[in-house]
Amino acid sequence: MNSTYKTIIIDDEAPAREGLQNLLSQFPETFTIIDIAKNGIEAKEKIETQKPDLIFLDIEMPECSGFELLAKLEQIPIVVFCTAYNQYALEAFETNSIDYIVKPVKKERIAKTVQKLTSFQKNISQDEMLKVLKDIASKKEVKKMTSITVKKNDRLLFIKLEEVSFFEADNVYTKIHSDSGVYLSNETIANLENKLPDNFLRIHRGIIINKDFVNDIQKYFNSRFIITLKNSKQSSVTSGRSYNEVIKSWINT
């Protein structure tokens, strides 16, 4: 029996990929990382050509989600889902081919995966996997992302969403405004909008606010609003005209 599992890491966030790679490297007797993939499309090609024993797979990725990727594969390796959301019923993952880790990933949790691998089977059939995914989808809970990962120098920081007052697009990056500082993320505003919980609202093509931080809202010209936030800087942000109805609907709820 092969002493290590040929492993591919699949995640659209560079800090998450690097963090997981560092953690798995601490278990050289179990994992041999043969490649990484930045999205589901790239992952499909690498899985089919390199035939890994095991993949660490982010669920929510743009263009092709983790679930959509698995549905496209003919031969599915052992899967460890790795995600920021605790939104799927964990009992659905109690199979002999799947594990589930909630970000931020810790070494202790990887050690648990190592223990579980002894009972896992390689190359689950697509029919079996699709049945499991169907069970998972039927047991969805409200999505709940609780933190966002950012890289600062050689460190990975986990910023709690409850401390974030707003997100602001900045060229190819997104600024994360919190009372502990301003951080840069590789996530786009569009990706964040799909991932964030309901207390976040996009009010401009380049701004998402935390509704829990809103202090007051004033009407502005051209169907826009000025929103003042209860952060340390008492920040004011201006909404975009095309978000007028979204904001009015929120105000009236």
Backbone hydrogen bonds, N-H to C=O, Kabsch-Sander energy under -0.5 kcal/mol:
donor,donor_aa,acceptor,acceptor_aa,energy
5,Y,30,T,-3.6
6,K,4,T,-0.6
7,T,32,T,-3.0
8,I,54,L,-1.7
9,I,35,D,-1.7
10,I,56,F,-3.1
11,D,37,A,-2.1
14,A,12,D,-0.6
17,R,13,E,-2.2
18,E,14,A,-2.7
19,G,15,P,-2.5
20,L,16,A,-2.3
21,Q,17,R,-2.5
22,N,18,E,-2.3
23,L,19,G,-1.9
24,L,20,L,-2.9
25,S,21,Q,-1.8
26,Q,23,L,-1.5
27,F,24,L,-2.2
30,T,27,F,-1.9
31,F,27,F,-2.5
32,T,5,Y,-2.5
34,I,7,T,-2.6
34,I,32,T,-0.7
35,D,7,T,-1.1
37,A,9,I,-2.6
40,G,64,C,-0.6
43,A,39,N,-2.2
44,K,40,G,-2.2
45,E,41,I,-1.3
46,K,42,E,-1.9
47,I,43,A,-2.9
48,E,44,K,-2.2
49,T,45,E,-1.8
50,Q,46,K,-2.6
51,K,47,I,-1.8
53,D,6,K,-1.6
54,L,6,K,-2.2
55,I,78,I,-2.4
56,F,8,I,-2.2
57,L,55,I,-0.6
57,L,80,V,-2.5
58,D,10,I,-2.2
61,M,59,I,-0.9
64,C,62,P,-2.4
66,G,59,I,-3.0
69,L,65,S,-2.4
70,L,66,G,-2.0
71,A,67,F,-1.8
72,K,68,E,-0.8
72,K,69,L,-1.2
73,L,69,L,-0.6
73,L,70,L,-0.9
76,I,74,E,-0.5
76,I,124,I,-1.2
78,I,53,D,-2.2
79,V,97,S,-2.3
80,V,55,I,-2.7
81,F,79,V,-0.5
81,F,99,D,-2.7
82,C,57,L,-2.9
83,T,101,I,-2.1
86,N,144,K,-1.1
89,A,139,K,-0.6
92,A,89,A,-1.5
93,F,90,L,-2.0
94,E,91,E,-1.4
95,T,93,F,-2.4
95,T,98,I,-0.6
99,D,79,V,-2.2
101,I,81,F,-3.1
103,K,83,T,-3.7
109,R,106,K,-0.6
110,I,106,K,-1.7
111,A,107,K,-2.2
112,K,108,E,-1.3
113,T,109,R,-1.7
114,V,110,I,-2.3
115,Q,111,A,-1.8
116,K,112,K,-2.1
117,L,113,T,-1.7
118,T,115,Q,-0.9
119,S,116,K,-2.0
120,F,117,L,-1.2
121,Q,96,N,-3.0
124,I,76,I,-1.0
126,Q,74,E,-0.5
129,M,125,S,-2.4
130,L,126,Q,-3.0
131,K,127,D,-1.8
132,V,128,E,-2.0
133,L,129,M,-2.7
134,K,130,L,-2.1
135,D,131,K,-2.0
136,I,132,V,-2.4
137,A,133,L,-2.7
138,S,134,K,-1.7
139,K,135,D,-0.6
139,K,136,I,-1.4
140,K,137,A,-1.1
141,E,87,Q,-3.5
146,T,84,A,-0.7
146,T,144,K,-0.5
148,I,159,I,-2.2
150,V,157,L,-2.7
152,K,155,R,-2.9
155,R,152,K,-2.4
157,L,150,V,-3.4
157,L,155,R,-0.5
159,I,148,I,-2.9
159,I,157,L,-0.7
160,K,158,F,-0.6
161,L,146,T,-2.3
163,E,160,K,-1.7
164,V,161,L,-1.7
165,S,163,E,-0.5
165,S,177,H,-2.5
166,F,177,H,-1.1
167,F,208,I,-3.1
168,E,175,K,-2.3
169,A,206,G,-2.9
170,D,173,Y,-3.0
173,Y,170,D,-2.4
174,T,185,S,-2.0
175,K,168,E,-3.6
176,I,183,Y,-3.2
177,H,166,F,-2.5
177,H,175,K,-0.6
178,S,176,I,-0.7
178,S,181,G,-2.2
179,D,163,E,-0.9
181,G,178,S,-1.7
183,Y,176,I,-2.1
185,S,174,T,-2.3
192,L,188,T,-2.3
193,E,189,I,-2.5
194,N,190,A,-1.2
195,K,191,N,-1.0
195,K,192,L,-0.8
196,L,192,L,-2.8
200,F,197,P,-1.7
201,L,209,I,-2.5
203,I,201,L,-0.6
203,I,207,I,-1.7
204,H,207,I,-1.3
207,I,204,H,-1.4
208,I,167,F,-2.0
209,I,201,L,-2.9
210,N,165,S,-2.7
211,K,199,N,-3.1
211,K,209,I,-0.8
213,F,210,N,-2.4
214,V,211,K,-1.2
215,N,228,T,-3.4
216,D,228,T,-1.2
218,Q,226,I,-2.6
220,Y,224,R,-3.2
224,R,220,Y,-0.9
226,I,218,Q,-2.8
227,I,225,F,-0.6
227,I,237,V,-3.2
228,T,216,D,-2.5
228,T,226,I,-0.5
229,L,235,S,-3.2
230,K,213,F,-4.0
231,N,229,L,-1.0
234,Q,231,N,-1.5
237,V,227,I,-2.6
239,S,225,F,-2.7
240,G,203,I,-2.8
243,Y,240,G,-1.6
244,N,241,R,-1.7
247,I,243,Y,-2.2
248,K,244,N,-2.5
249,S,245,E,-2.4
250,W,246,V,-1.8
251,I,247,I,-2.8
252,N,248,K,-2.0
253,T,250,W,-1.2
